[in-house]
Amino acid sequence: MGHSSINVSLLLKNFNNAEFSILSSTGNVVMTETLDRSAGTIFVQCSELASGIYLIDIRNNGASLGTQRFIVN
């Protein structure tokens, strides 16, 4: 059985307009949220996502800071 949530730890400095997006394997954005300045971890409820492969893309002022793949069972 798969996990019901994922945690992504962050070390962001000097960000003002950071957000993360969850993208499906076809490239569709399924979730986008703004990051709180005090946040050090992103919690994503996977129970809201269908089984499949996803990407989490973290951006600051529109520039990508990193992308990570994850699987929802």
PyMOL Python script that loads the backbone (N, CA, C, O; Angstrom):
from pymol import cmd

cmd.read_pdbstr("""\
ATOM      1  N   MET A   1       0.848  -1.182   0.000  1.00  0.00           N
ATOM      2  CA  MET A   1       0.000   0.000   0.000  1.00  0.00           C
ATOM      3  C   MET A   1       0.889   1.240   0.000  1.00  0.00           C
ATOM      4  O   MET A   1       1.924   1.242   0.667  1.00  0.00           O
ATOM      5  N   GLY A   2       0.521   2.287  -0.723  1.00  0.00           N
ATOM      6  CA  GLY A   2       1.313   3.502  -0.831  1.00  0.00           C
ATOM      7  C   GLY A   2       1.120   4.431   0.352  1.00  0.00           C
ATOM      8  O   GLY A   2       0.239   4.236   1.189  1.00  0.00           O
ATOM      9  N   HIS A   3       1.956   5.429   0.395  1.00  0.00           N
ATOM     10  CA  HIS A   3       1.876   6.429   1.453  1.00  0.00           C
ATOM     11  C   HIS A   3       0.756   7.415   1.160  1.00  0.00           C
ATOM     12  O   HIS A   3       0.419   7.656   0.001  1.00  0.00           O
ATOM     13  N   SER A   4       0.179   7.985   2.218  1.00  0.00           N
ATOM     14  CA  SER A   4      -0.911   8.932   2.032  1.00  0.00           C
ATOM     15  C   SER A   4      -0.410  10.361   1.892  1.00  0.00           C
ATOM     16  O   SER A   4      -1.172  11.257   1.531  1.00  0.00           O
ATOM     17  N   SER A   5       0.881  10.578   2.178  1.00  0.00           N
ATOM     18  CA  SER A   5       1.455  11.910   2.000  1.00  0.00           C
ATOM     19  C   SER A   5       2.939  11.783   1.733  1.00  0.00           C
ATOM     20  O   SER A   5       3.553  10.757   2.026  1.00  0.00           O
ATOM     21  N   ILE A   6       3.516  12.855   1.165  1.00  0.00           N
ATOM     22  CA  ILE A   6       4.960  12.922   1.004  1.00  0.00           C
ATOM     23  C   ILE A   6       5.441  14.192   1.680  1.00  0.00           C
ATOM     24  O   ILE A   6       4.698  15.167   1.795  1.00  0.00           O
ATOM     25  N   ASN A   7       6.680  14.174   2.122  1.00  0.00           N
ATOM     26  CA  ASN A   7       7.303  15.339   2.737  1.00  0.00           C
ATOM     27  C   ASN A   7       8.516  15.709   1.910  1.00  0.00           C
ATOM     28  O   ASN A   7       9.315  14.841   1.558  1.00  0.00           O
ATOM     29  N   VAL A   8       8.665  16.987   1.594  1.00  0.00           N
ATOM     30  CA  VAL A   8       9.831  17.488   0.883  1.00  0.00           C
ATOM     31  C   VAL A   8      10.483  18.529   1.774  1.00  0.00           C
ATOM     32  O   VAL A   8       9.882  19.562   2.069  1.00  0.00           O
ATOM     33  N   SER A   9      11.711  18.265   2.206  1.00  0.00           N
ATOM     34  CA  SER A   9      12.419  19.233   3.046  1.00  0.00           C
ATOM     35  C   SER A   9      13.109  20.257   2.159  1.00  0.00           C
ATOM     36  O   SER A   9      13.660  19.924   1.109  1.00  0.00           O
ATOM     37  N   LEU A  10      13.068  21.507   2.602  1.00  0.00           N
ATOM     38  CA  LEU A  10      13.619  22.613   1.813  1.00  0.00           C
ATOM     39  C   LEU A  10      14.646  23.397   2.593  1.00  0.00           C
ATOM     40  O   LEU A  10      14.562  23.510   3.816  1.00  0.00           O
ATOM     41  N   LEU A  11      15.607  23.932   1.886  1.00  0.00           N
ATOM     42  CA  LEU A  11      16.513  24.907   2.455  1.00  0.00           C
ATOM     43  C   LEU A  11      16.526  26.062   1.465  1.00  0.00           C
ATOM     44  O   LEU A  11      17.353  26.109   0.554  1.00  0.00           O
ATOM     45  N   LEU A  12      15.598  26.993   1.658  1.00  0.00           N
ATOM     46  CA  LEU A  12      15.460  28.133   0.755  1.00  0.00           C
ATOM     47  C   LEU A  12      15.919  29.393   1.471  1.00  0.00           C
ATOM     48  O   LEU A  12      15.519  29.660   2.605  1.00  0.00           O
ATOM     49  N   LYS A  13      16.749  30.153   0.806  1.00  0.00           N
ATOM     50  CA  LYS A  13      17.201  31.425   1.359  1.00  0.00           C
ATOM     51  C   LYS A  13      16.803  32.536   0.400  1.00  0.00           C
ATOM     52  O   LYS A  13      16.850  32.373  -0.820  1.00  0.00           O
ATOM     53  N   ASN A  14      16.419  33.649   0.965  1.00  0.00           N
ATOM     54  CA  ASN A  14      16.105  34.841   0.179  1.00  0.00           C
ATOM     55  C   ASN A  14      15.040  34.595  -0.882  1.00  0.00           C
ATOM     56  O   ASN A  14      15.199  35.006  -2.032  1.00  0.00           O
ATOM     57  N   PHE A  15      13.964  33.931  -0.503  1.00  0.00           N
ATOM     58  CA  PHE A  15      12.872  33.767  -1.456  1.00  0.00           C
ATOM     59  C   PHE A  15      11.717  34.667  -1.048  1.00  0.00           C
ATOM     60  O   PHE A  15      11.442  34.860   0.136  1.00  0.00           O
ATOM     61  N   ASN A  16      11.054  35.208  -2.050  1.00  0.00           N
ATOM     62  CA  ASN A  16       9.948  36.120  -1.815  1.00  0.00           C
ATOM     63  C   ASN A  16       8.643  35.615  -2.398  1.00  0.00           C
ATOM     64  O   ASN A  16       7.572  35.867  -1.847  1.00  0.00           O
ATOM     65  N   ASN A  17       8.731  34.908  -3.499  1.00  0.00           N
ATOM     66  CA  ASN A  17       7.534  34.507  -4.228  1.00  0.00           C
ATOM     67  C   ASN A  17       7.666  33.044  -4.629  1.00  0.00           C
ATOM     68  O   ASN A  17       7.562  32.711  -5.810  1.00  0.00           O
ATOM     69  N   ALA A  18       7.896  32.161  -3.642  1.00  0.00           N
ATOM     70  CA  ALA A  18       8.128  30.749  -3.937  1.00  0.00           C
ATOM     71  C   ALA A  18       6.819  29.975  -3.930  1.00  0.00           C
ATOM     72  O   ALA A  18       5.904  30.269  -3.161  1.00  0.00           O
ATOM     73  N   GLU A  19       6.755  28.984  -4.801  1.00  0.00           N
ATOM     74  CA  GLU A  19       5.599  28.107  -4.879  1.00  0.00           C
ATOM     75  C   GLU A  19       6.050  26.744  -5.362  1.00  0.00           C
ATOM     76  O   GLU A  19       7.142  26.590  -5.909  1.00  0.00           O
ATOM     77  N   PHE A  20       5.196  25.761  -5.152  1.00  0.00           N
ATOM     78  CA  PHE A  20       5.465  24.451  -5.729  1.00  0.00           C
ATOM     79  C   PHE A  20       4.252  24.011  -6.523  1.00  0.00           C
ATOM     80  O   PHE A  20       3.114  24.372  -6.225  1.00  0.00           O
ATOM     81  N   SER A  21       4.538  23.219  -7.545  1.00  0.00           N
ATOM     82  CA  SER A  21       3.481  22.654  -8.383  1.00  0.00           C
ATOM     83  C   SER A  21       3.688  21.153  -8.472  1.00  0.00           C
ATOM     84  O   SER A  21       4.818  20.668  -8.510  1.00  0.00           O
ATOM     85  N   ILE A  22       2.578  20.426  -8.505  1.00  0.00           N
ATOM     86  CA  ILE A  22       2.601  18.994  -8.756  1.00  0.00           C
ATOM     87  C   ILE A  22       2.109  18.801 -10.179  1.00  0.00           C
ATOM     88  O   ILE A  22       1.030  19.269 -10.540  1.00  0.00           O
ATOM     89  N   LEU A  23       2.909  18.106 -10.988  1.00  0.00           N
ATOM     90  CA  LEU A  23       2.564  17.856 -12.380  1.00  0.00           C
ATOM     91  C   LEU A  23       2.389  16.364 -12.603  1.00  0.00           C
ATOM     92  O   LEU A  23       3.136  15.553 -12.056  1.00  0.00           O
ATOM     93  N   SER A  24       1.396  16.006 -13.414  1.00  0.00           N
ATOM     94  CA  SER A  24       1.189  14.600 -13.775  1.00  0.00           C
ATOM     95  C   SER A  24       2.245  14.191 -14.793  1.00  0.00           C
ATOM     96  O   SER A  24       2.998  15.028 -15.290  1.00  0.00           O
ATOM     97  N   SER A  25       2.294  12.911 -15.096  1.00  0.00           N
ATOM     98  CA  SER A  25       3.268  12.414 -16.069  1.00  0.00           C
ATOM     99  C   SER A  25       3.013  12.965 -17.471  1.00  0.00           C
ATOM    100  O   SER A  25       3.897  12.912 -18.326  1.00  0.00           O
ATOM    101  N   THR A  26       1.817  13.491 -17.712  1.00  0.00           N
ATOM    102  CA  THR A  26       1.511  14.095 -19.017  1.00  0.00           C
ATOM    103  C   THR A  26       1.796  15.593 -19.042  1.00  0.00           C
ATOM    104  O   THR A  26       1.605  16.251 -20.065  1.00  0.00           O
ATOM    105  N   GLY A  27       2.261  16.135 -17.894  1.00  0.00           N
ATOM    106  CA  GLY A  27       2.617  17.549 -17.839  1.00  0.00           C
ATOM    107  C   GLY A  27       1.522  18.469 -17.353  1.00  0.00           C
ATOM    108  O   GLY A  27       1.720  19.681 -17.279  1.00  0.00           O
ATOM    109  N   ASN A  28       0.350  17.908 -17.016  1.00  0.00           N
ATOM    110  CA  ASN A  28      -0.737  18.733 -16.499  1.00  0.00           C
ATOM    111  C   ASN A  28      -0.475  19.115 -15.046  1.00  0.00           C
ATOM    112  O   ASN A  28      -0.089  18.269 -14.239  1.00  0.00           O
ATOM    113  N   VAL A  29      -0.683  20.384 -14.712  1.00  0.00           N
ATOM    114  CA  VAL A  29      -0.542  20.836 -13.332  1.00  0.00           C
ATOM    115  C   VAL A  29      -1.776  20.394 -12.563  1.00  0.00           C
ATOM    116  O   VAL A  29      -2.896  20.764 -12.914  1.00  0.00           O
ATOM    117  N   VAL A  30      -1.574  19.597 -11.508  1.00  0.00           N
ATOM    118  CA  VAL A  30      -2.704  19.105 -10.724  1.00  0.00           C
ATOM    119  C   VAL A  30      -2.830  19.818  -9.384  1.00  0.00           C
ATOM    120  O   VAL A  30      -3.860  19.707  -8.719  1.00  0.00           O
ATOM    121  N   MET A  31      -1.791  20.550  -8.983  1.00  0.00           N
ATOM    122  CA  MET A  31      -1.829  21.281  -7.713  1.00  0.00           C
ATOM    123  C   MET A  31      -0.730  22.335  -7.725  1.00  0.00           C
ATOM    124  O   MET A  31       0.383  22.078  -8.184  1.00  0.00           O
ATOM    125  N   THR A  32      -1.047  23.517  -7.220  1.00  0.00           N
ATOM    126  CA  THR A  32      -0.052  24.575  -7.036  1.00  0.00           C
ATOM    127  C   THR A  32      -0.345  25.268  -5.719  1.00  0.00           C
ATOM    128  O   THR A  32      -1.493  25.589  -5.415  1.00  0.00           O
ATOM    129  N   GLU A  33       0.711  25.496  -4.935  1.00  0.00           N
ATOM    130  CA  GLU A  33       0.547  26.199  -3.666  1.00  0.00           C
ATOM    131  C   GLU A  33       1.725  27.129  -3.435  1.00  0.00           C
ATOM    132  O   GLU A  33       2.853  26.840  -3.836  1.00  0.00           O
ATOM    133  N   THR A  34       1.446  28.249  -2.784  1.00  0.00           N
ATOM    134  CA  THR A  34       2.477  29.202  -2.407  1.00  0.00           C
ATOM    135  C   THR A  34       3.165  28.701  -1.140  1.00  0.00           C
ATOM    136  O   THR A  34       2.521  28.151  -0.248  1.00  0.00           O
ATOM    137  N   LEU A  35       4.479  28.897  -1.072  1.00  0.00           N
ATOM    138  CA  LEU A  35       5.239  28.468   0.098  1.00  0.00           C
ATOM    139  C   LEU A  35       5.303  29.576   1.127  1.00  0.00           C
ATOM    140  O   LEU A  35       5.552  30.735   0.795  1.00  0.00           O
ATOM    141  N   ASP A  36       5.080  29.218   2.359  1.00  0.00           N
ATOM    142  CA  ASP A  36       5.209  30.139   3.489  1.00  0.00           C
ATOM    143  C   ASP A  36       6.701  30.379   3.737  1.00  0.00           C
ATOM    144  O   ASP A  36       7.500  29.446   3.659  1.00  0.00           O
ATOM    145  N   ARG A  37       7.074  31.612   4.034  1.00  0.00           N
ATOM    146  CA  ARG A  37       8.477  31.944   4.287  1.00  0.00           C
ATOM    147  C   ARG A  37       9.077  31.107   5.402  1.00  0.00           C
ATOM    148  O   ARG A  37      10.273  30.815   5.375  1.00  0.00           O
ATOM    149  N   SER A  38       8.278  30.717   6.375  1.00  0.00           N
ATOM    150  CA  SER A  38       8.809  29.960   7.509  1.00  0.00           C
ATOM    151  C   SER A  38       8.801  28.450   7.251  1.00  0.00           C
ATOM    152  O   SER A  38       9.284  27.675   8.075  1.00  0.00           O
ATOM    153  N   ALA A  39       8.258  28.043   6.122  1.00  0.00           N
ATOM    154  CA  ALA A  39       8.152  26.607   5.843  1.00  0.00           C
ATOM    155  C   ALA A  39       9.508  25.999   5.541  1.00  0.00           C
ATOM    156  O   ALA A  39      10.278  26.535   4.743  1.00  0.00           O
ATOM    157  N   GLY A  40       9.791  24.896   6.172  1.00  0.00           N
ATOM    158  CA  GLY A  40      11.004  24.152   5.868  1.00  0.00           C
ATOM    159  C   GLY A  40      10.666  22.825   5.231  1.00  0.00           C
ATOM    160  O   GLY A  40      11.546  22.119   4.738  1.00  0.00           O
ATOM    161  N   THR A  41       9.381  22.483   5.240  1.00  0.00           N
ATOM    162  CA  THR A  41       8.921  21.215   4.685  1.00  0.00           C
ATOM    163  C   THR A  41       7.604  21.428   3.964  1.00  0.00           C
ATOM    164  O   THR A  41       6.742  22.172   4.432  1.00  0.00           O
ATOM    165  N   ILE A  42       7.451  20.776   2.829  1.00  0.00           N
ATOM    166  CA  ILE A  42       6.191  20.769   2.097  1.00  0.00           C
ATOM    167  C   ILE A  42       5.520  19.432   2.396  1.00  0.00           C
ATOM    168  O   ILE A  42       6.154  18.383   2.285  1.00  0.00           O
ATOM    169  N   PHE A  43       4.245  19.461   2.773  1.00  0.00           N
ATOM    170  CA  PHE A  43       3.464  18.251   2.969  1.00  0.00           C
ATOM    171  C   PHE A  43       2.440  18.171   1.849  1.00  0.00           C
ATOM    172  O   PHE A  43       1.648  19.095   1.667  1.00  0.00           O
ATOM    173  N   VAL A  44       2.448  17.083   1.101  1.00  0.00           N
ATOM    174  CA  VAL A  44       1.503  16.894   0.006  1.00  0.00           C
ATOM    175  C   VAL A  44       0.642  15.684   0.329  1.00  0.00           C
ATOM    176  O   VAL A  44       1.161  14.591   0.557  1.00  0.00           O
ATOM    177  N   GLN A  45      -0.672  15.876   0.349  1.00  0.00           N
ATOM    178  CA  GLN A  45      -1.608  14.777   0.589  1.00  0.00           C
ATOM    179  C   GLN A  45      -1.769  13.972  -0.697  1.00  0.00           C
ATOM    180  O   GLN A  45      -2.446  14.416  -1.624  1.00  0.00           O
ATOM    181  N   CYS A  46      -1.165  12.815  -0.760  1.00  0.00           N
ATOM    182  CA  CYS A  46      -1.231  11.973  -1.961  1.00  0.00           C
ATOM    183  C   CYS A  46      -2.574  11.283  -2.127  1.00  0.00           C
ATOM    184  O   CYS A  46      -2.894  10.799  -3.212  1.00  0.00           O
ATOM    185  N   SER A  47      -3.357  11.236  -1.064  1.00  0.00           N
ATOM    186  CA  SER A  47      -4.669  10.602  -1.166  1.00  0.00           C
ATOM    187  C   SER A  47      -5.556  11.338  -2.170  1.00  0.00           C
ATOM    188  O   SER A  47      -6.532  10.775  -2.665  1.00  0.00           O
ATOM    189  N   GLU A  48      -5.222  12.589  -2.470  1.00  0.00           N
ATOM    190  CA  GLU A  48      -5.984  13.372  -3.442  1.00  0.00           C
ATOM    191  C   GLU A  48      -5.527  13.118  -4.876  1.00  0.00           C
ATOM    192  O   GLU A  48      -6.141  13.609  -5.824  1.00  0.00           O
ATOM    193  N   LEU A  49      -4.443  12.346  -5.032  1.00  0.00           N
ATOM    194  CA  LEU A  49      -3.869  12.104  -6.351  1.00  0.00           C
ATOM    195  C   LEU A  49      -4.160  10.675  -6.795  1.00  0.00           C
ATOM    196  O   LEU A  49      -4.132   9.747  -5.986  1.00  0.00           O
ATOM    197  N   ALA A  50      -4.438  10.506  -8.087  1.00  0.00           N
ATOM    198  CA  ALA A  50      -4.613   9.166  -8.654  1.00  0.00           C
ATOM    199  C   ALA A  50      -3.258   8.462  -8.708  1.00  0.00           C
ATOM    200  O   ALA A  50      -2.218   9.120  -8.700  1.00  0.00           O
ATOM    201  N   SER A  51      -3.264   7.154  -8.761  1.00  0.00           N
ATOM    202  CA  SER A  51      -2.018   6.400  -8.888  1.00  0.00           C
ATOM    203  C   SER A  51      -1.284   6.835 -10.148  1.00  0.00           C
ATOM    204  O   SER A  51      -1.898   7.064 -11.189  1.00  0.00           O
ATOM    205  N   GLY A  52       0.038   6.947 -10.043  1.00  0.00           N
ATOM    206  CA  GLY A  52       0.834   7.325 -11.200  1.00  0.00           C
ATOM    207  C   GLY A  52       2.136   7.993 -10.807  1.00  0.00           C
ATOM    208  O   GLY A  52       2.499   8.045  -9.632  1.00  0.00           O
ATOM    209  N   ILE A  53       2.831   8.503 -11.811  1.00  0.00           N
ATOM    210  CA  ILE A  53       4.111   9.187 -11.631  1.00  0.00           C
ATOM    211  C   ILE A  53       3.866  10.689 -11.699  1.00  0.00           C
ATOM    212  O   ILE A  53       3.159  11.173 -12.583  1.00  0.00           O
ATOM    213  N   TYR A  54       4.458  11.422 -10.757  1.00  0.00           N
ATOM    214  CA  TYR A  54       4.282  12.871 -10.671  1.00  0.00           C
ATOM    215  C   TYR A  54       5.631  13.561 -10.510  1.00  0.00           C
ATOM    216  O   TYR A  54       6.628  12.937 -10.148  1.00  0.00           O
ATOM    217  N   LEU A  55       5.638  14.840 -10.783  1.00  0.00           N
ATOM    218  CA  LEU A  55       6.798  15.687 -10.530  1.00  0.00           C
ATOM    219  C   LEU A  55       6.380  16.796  -9.584  1.00  0.00           C
ATOM    220  O   LEU A  55       5.278  17.334  -9.696  1.00  0.00           O
ATOM    221  N   ILE A  56       7.263  17.140  -8.646  1.00  0.00           N
ATOM    222  CA  ILE A  56       7.065  18.335  -7.839  1.00  0.00           C
ATOM    223  C   ILE A  56       8.108  19.337  -8.299  1.00  0.00           C
ATOM    224  O   ILE A  56       9.304  19.047  -8.296  1.00  0.00           O
ATOM    225  N   ASP A  57       7.652  20.512  -8.692  1.00  0.00           N
ATOM    226  CA  ASP A  57       8.517  21.571  -9.210  1.00  0.00           C
ATOM    227  C   ASP A  57       8.457  22.749  -8.242  1.00  0.00           C
ATOM    228  O   ASP A  57       7.380  23.281  -7.969  1.00  0.00           O
ATOM    229  N   ILE A  58       9.610  23.153  -7.729  1.00  0.00           N
ATOM    230  CA  ILE A  58       9.681  24.269  -6.784  1.00  0.00           C
ATOM    231  C   ILE A  58      10.246  25.471  -7.521  1.00  0.00           C
ATOM    232  O   ILE A  58      11.296  25.383  -8.158  1.00  0.00           O
ATOM    233  N   ARG A  59       9.535  26.613  -7.431  1.00  0.00           N
ATOM    234  CA  ARG A  59       9.917  27.825  -8.159  1.00  0.00           C
ATOM    235  C   ARG A  59       9.976  29.024  -7.224  1.00  0.00           C
ATOM    236  O   ARG A  59       9.240  29.101  -6.240  1.00  0.00           O
ATOM    237  N   ASN A  60      10.860  29.953  -7.549  1.00  0.00           N
ATOM    238  CA  ASN A  60      10.944  31.233  -6.850  1.00  0.00           C
ATOM    239  C   ASN A  60      10.979  32.329  -7.901  1.00  0.00           C
ATOM    240  O   ASN A  60      11.863  32.343  -8.758  1.00  0.00           O
ATOM    241  N   ASN A  61      10.024  33.245  -7.839  1.00  0.00           N
ATOM    242  CA  ASN A  61       9.909  34.315  -8.835  1.00  0.00           C
ATOM    243  C   ASN A  61       9.905  33.768 -10.262  1.00  0.00           C
ATOM    244  O   ASN A  61      10.477  34.374 -11.168  1.00  0.00           O
ATOM    245  N   GLY A  62       9.254  32.616 -10.453  1.00  0.00           N
ATOM    246  CA  GLY A  62       9.131  32.031 -11.784  1.00  0.00           C
ATOM    247  C   GLY A  62      10.287  31.159 -12.218  1.00  0.00           C
ATOM    248  O   GLY A  62      10.168  30.453 -13.219  1.00  0.00           O
ATOM    249  N   ALA A  63      11.411  31.178 -11.502  1.00  0.00           N
ATOM    250  CA  ALA A  63      12.580  30.378 -11.873  1.00  0.00           C
ATOM    251  C   ALA A  63      12.556  29.049 -11.112  1.00  0.00           C
ATOM    252  O   ALA A  63      12.350  29.023  -9.899  1.00  0.00           O
ATOM    253  N   SER A  64      12.767  27.963 -11.828  1.00  0.00           N
ATOM    254  CA  SER A  64      12.751  26.647 -11.199  1.00  0.00           C
ATOM    255  C   SER A  64      13.965  26.471 -10.293  1.00  0.00           C
ATOM    256  O   SER A  64      15.099  26.729 -10.697  1.00  0.00           O
ATOM    257  N   LEU A  65      13.707  26.026  -9.056  1.00  0.00           N
ATOM    258  CA  LEU A  65      14.780  25.743  -8.102  1.00  0.00           C
ATOM    259  C   LEU A  65      15.107  24.261  -8.063  1.00  0.00           C
ATOM    260  O   LEU A  65      16.157  23.867  -7.557  1.00  0.00           O
ATOM    261  N   GLY A  66      14.214  23.441  -8.593  1.00  0.00           N
ATOM    262  CA  GLY A  66      14.443  22.007  -8.604  1.00  0.00           C
ATOM    263  C   GLY A  66      13.167  21.250  -8.856  1.00  0.00           C
ATOM    264  O   GLY A  66      12.066  21.730  -8.585  1.00  0.00           O
ATOM    265  N   THR A  67      13.339  20.050  -9.383  1.00  0.00           N
ATOM    266  CA  THR A  67      12.220  19.170  -9.689  1.00  0.00           C
ATOM    267  C   THR A  67      12.541  17.777  -9.180  1.00  0.00           C
ATOM    268  O   THR A  67      13.668  17.302  -9.316  1.00  0.00           O
ATOM    269  N   GLN A  68      11.546  17.122  -8.593  1.00  0.00           N
ATOM    270  CA  GLN A  68      11.738  15.763  -8.089  1.00  0.00           C
ATOM    271  C   GLN A  68      10.567  14.886  -8.514  1.00  0.00           C
ATOM    272  O   GLN A  68       9.413  15.309  -8.451  1.00  0.00           O
ATOM    273  N   ARG A  69      10.862  13.682  -8.941  1.00  0.00           N
ATOM    274  CA  ARG A  69       9.842  12.724  -9.358  1.00  0.00           C
ATOM    275  C   ARG A  69       9.392  11.906  -8.146  1.00  0.00           C
ATOM    276  O   ARG A  69      10.205  11.591  -7.276  1.00  0.00           O
ATOM    277  N   PHE A  70       8.103  11.561  -8.085  1.00  0.00           N
ATOM    278  CA  PHE A  70       7.612  10.643  -7.070  1.00  0.00           C
ATOM    279  C   PHE A  70       6.475   9.817  -7.644  1.00  0.00           C
ATOM    280  O   PHE A  70       5.852  10.193  -8.637  1.00  0.00           O
ATOM    281  N   ILE A  71       6.214   8.683  -6.999  1.00  0.00           N
ATOM    282  CA  ILE A  71       5.202   7.739  -7.460  1.00  0.00           C
ATOM    283  C   ILE A  71       4.122   7.605  -6.410  1.00  0.00           C
ATOM    284  O   ILE A  71       4.409   7.478  -5.220  1.00  0.00           O
ATOM    285  N   VAL A  72       2.870   7.633  -6.860  1.00  0.00           N
ATOM    286  CA  VAL A  72       1.721   7.407  -5.983  1.00  0.00           C
ATOM    287  C   VAL A  72       1.154   6.043  -6.372  1.00  0.00           C
ATOM    288  O   VAL A  72       0.820   5.815  -7.534  1.00  0.00           O
ATOM    289  N   ASN A  73       1.048   5.142  -5.401  1.00  0.00           N
ATOM    290  CA  ASN A  73       0.503   3.788  -5.648  1.00  0.00           C
ATOM    291  C   ASN A  73      -0.974   3.744  -5.343  1.00  0.00           C
ATOM    292  O   ASN A  73      -1.603   2.696  -5.489  1.00  0.00           O
TER     293      ASN A  73
END
""", "prot")
cmd.dss("prot")
cmd.show_as("cartoon", "prot")
cmd.util.cbc("prot")
cmd.orient("prot")
